Amino acid sequence: QVRLAESGGGSVPAGDSVTLSCSASLDTLRYFAVGWFRQAPGSEREFLAAISWDTVDKRYAESVRGRFTISRDNNKDTVYLQLDNLEPEDAAIYYCAGDRTWGPPPTLKSEYDYWGQGTRVTVSS
């Protein structure tokens, strides 16, 4: 069973940056497309960004394009999400998800097979 794990969350002041990491058991993440989602209290889980297994294809939600950057290091079997210029509205639990696809990285949460437990980001104004 593949297990994903997020790390890097915490409490930061508005305007700061934070980088989240996603890793997987069994050194399998390098074969997955990976997406990042977040869920705030009372809200649906929303798509943020996704990256193909070979880094060629990256997708972003319009709401975070230009502020969030997805990347990966397959040598470290890790996918990153850099969050810049954080706003209080960015406070949420952030999740990474994996999909065994060689094609474009999915943007719908229903297309992902594996999920992490999430890491919380709190932004103070």
Secondary structure, 3 states (H helix, E strand, C coil): CCCEEEECCEEEECCCCEEEEEEEHHHCHHHCEEEEEEECCCCCCEEEEEECCCCCCEEECCCCECCEEEEEECCCCEEEEEECCCCHHHCEEEEEEEECCCCCCCCCHHHCCEECCCEEEEEEC
